[in-house]
Each structure stands twice: as C-alpha cells, then as structure tokens.
C-alpha cells in the first residue's frame, strides 16, 4: 500500500524553524496501531491523519493526531500543516477547511498575506497549589499553578521572558505527574507573552511550537493584559510566532508555514 506523506514546518516562515509536522491524507482510516507506528517512525512531535467526510456532513474532514507515543485530543501545528498541504498541494479551493476532531469542530482559513488562521476552542484553567513534583522539577516554580482540565496540562507563570528561556525542568520528574505536560509562560519583552511547553506524557521532552496550548494561553493573557488581540512567541530552540485573538468561547491562532518535504510511505 502506497500512502502520500508531507512534512511542513508550522508557525514559521522558514524551513528548519517552527514545529515540523508530518501530514498523511487518507481515503479511509488505517488501524490505530498502524498510525501510531507511522508516528513513531516519523519521530516528530505529531503526525496528522485526515479522511474526507460525506458532502452532507457539517465538516469536510475528520482529523486525528499522533505523537510517537499516544493519540492526542488536540494539536495546532499539525492542523496548520495539514491545512497548508490541502491549500497548496491537494487543490482545496474553498475559503476554509472544516475539521471534525476529538476536541469538537475546528476550522482553518487562509488570509490574503498567506497566514493560516486556526479556529480553536477556548480552554479554561483552574488555579491551585503547585504540585510538589513541579516544584521539584522546575527551579523557581511559583506557589500556585493552573490546571487545564481539557488536556490535563499544568501551567505556571514565571516572572519574565528571561526566566522562561532559562527554564530547565527535570523531565523525568514531570513525567511522574501522569498528565500530558507543563506550560511555562511569562509576559514577553517584544510581544504580549511567551511560552515553552514540555510534554513527557506525550513522549515529547519539549515541543518546539504548540498551537493547542494557546487555547488556554490566549484567554489567560487576554484577561491579564486587558486586550483580545495578542502576539505570542514560543521561545524554544526552533521558535515560532503566533498571532492570536480571543473571540468569546473560541480562539483564533494564526501562523505561517514552510514546506519541507513530500514523498510516499509503503505499507505492507
């Protein structure tokens, strides 16, 4: 069986930046264990798979995302990469692409200047005492943290961008939390806010740029800063830029994409 595969760097305008994602369009679903094996073989933070839906459906495609270890309920950068492939490689000529996902309906549209805008859910977070494992894993962790019920992430707010850049959490201790990961964030020096994301629960020590965590970061910082339009940067080694807007119970997350590779996968 021959299947097409693409690799796109998301939330960046240049290759070797942003977050690389593999994209595999399918006519029908492969077995879950095969998709997980493909994601492990690709060895990227996520591989996106999508299949077309009937014309009468409210969505155009059903999309799923796999890390090298698990299937995740929501992924931003691989959704953006999938949309880029559809607009630029698969001839999609509609104004937007509508996806069905484990996190409900999602959509992506393309702006005149080539940015892709993700229509994502707004995730609430609950303030609580910082778990002991986080305090042990992250030097300078604050006394309070935030828990995101929708995706089981914890989030901590540090003093400034320099503290986020300097963070070196003990990944082994974070994995013992038994959740998906830890978001570290602070006000930005040249943007509204910055973040980094460590996700050992998904088999990823640090994700380069993570669209999905902005489902909680955008409403969080919008309230703190008193503005709905925000520029964000994820300050991993590869780095990425995101233009965001809070729209009630939805969040717009916009980024660019750089095409890297296409080919074929041969399955037995």
C-alpha angles and dihedrals in degrees: 000000000000118000127181119238132189133188120208131177106227130207092021139086094218136055117255089035132089120019121319116224132183116224123200118182111204135191090213135359121284118216111284092242090055093051090048090050090050091051090050091049091049088051094202125130089257142008115197123211124187137177129196119256127215116278092248092058119104089235131052098217141013110229131196132179131210130190118201086271113029147005110260127210096228137015127176106186095048090048090052090047091049091052091049090053092049095048096042107027108022100044100245104172103178123106093247142010118231118208133192112214145162087266095053130257118351131179139192128200131181122233125217091255092054100258118137117225119208117207101211137167124268110243121205123215132206123221115229141150111293109259114249092240091059092049089051093045099045122049111224095017111165123245093250130050136179126240121209107208095192095064102011094242123147120217129200127189116219128197100258147340092276090060091052091050091049096048113123106173122190100251093197091058092046090054089058089065087078094220133103102267155298127273116205115195144165141162111291127243093218101014137036097269142348132209147180127201130211115189112175089152087068095042094260121117093195126357111217098219123356121196095183096061088061087070084078101025095057098054090040095054094036089062094044096046097036096233135102100207113069139172114216135187128196104211103204119134091274095038132195143209125224130186108207139185131185111225107179109273091359134067127211112214115184130190144152128245137213121207115230113165148351132190146125135284118212114211125189 
